Amino acid sequence: MTLVYNLVGRGRGPLPEPPSYEGEQSRVAALLQAWAEGKKSPDDNAPEKLIYPLEHAYTPAELGFATLKGADAAVAAALAAAVAAIR
């Protein structure tokens, strides 16, 4: 069974846009920067690696930025932008 539907916009209002995560990206960039700076200290006890669990299950062939779905894609984009901001 397949469900097919069309979304129809009525009127001349602005087109819907995806949400902006600029605030979150800035906060994550600051947190990553602080973590990286802390890793330079010999008495730092922060974890060596940071892990973000994905919501969807992916096969090894599907696992890549271009194939992430839904919230996984949004989080990956925000994380990638945050890392780019601190480089």
N, C-alpha and C positions, 0 to 999 in steps of 0.2 A: 504494500500500500504506500502511496506517495501523496503527500499533502503539498499542493501548489497554491501560492497566493501572490497577489500583486499589492504593493503599497502605492496608494494614490495620494498625492498632496493636492490640496485644494487651496486656491488663492495664490497670492504673489509674495508670500512671506519668505523669509530667508530659508535656505536649505538647511536641513539638520547637519550638524557637524559632530565629530567625535569629541569627547571631553578633553580638556587640556590638563595635563599632569605636570605642568611646569613647577608648581609648588612642591609636589612630591619629589620631582627630579632634583630640585635644589636641596631638599632635606636629605635625600639619599646620598647625593654627592657630598654633602657635609659629613654625613656619618661615615661614608667610605673613606674620605680623606682623613678623618680622625682615626679610624681603624688602621689605615696604612701608616700613619705617623706613629701610632702606638706600637706597631710591629717593629719599628726601628729600635725600640727600647729593650735592653736585655732583660729587664724584670717584668715585661709585659706578659700577662696570662690570658690574653684574648685568643680565640681559636685561630689556627693557621689558615683555615679555609672557611668561607661563608657559603652556605647552601640555601637555596630557595626551592622548596618542593613544588612541583607542577601539579595543577589540578587534574589535567587529563593524562591518560596513559598513552604513551607513544612507543612505536617500535623503533629500533635503532635506525632504520631507514627513514623514518618520519621525523626524527629529532633534529631540528634545525630552526633558526630564527624565522625562516620563510614559511615553515609549516606549523608553527604554534597556533593554537586555537584560543579564541575568546580572551578570558582573563590572563591566560599564560602569555598571549601575544602582547597584551597591554603592559603587563609587568616587565616582560623582557625589553620592550621598547623604552620604558621608563628607566630601567637599570642601565641599558646601553647608553642612553642619553646622559645619565648621571656619570657614568665612567668616562665618557667623552669630555664632559665638562671639567673633570679633574686632571685630565692628561695635559 
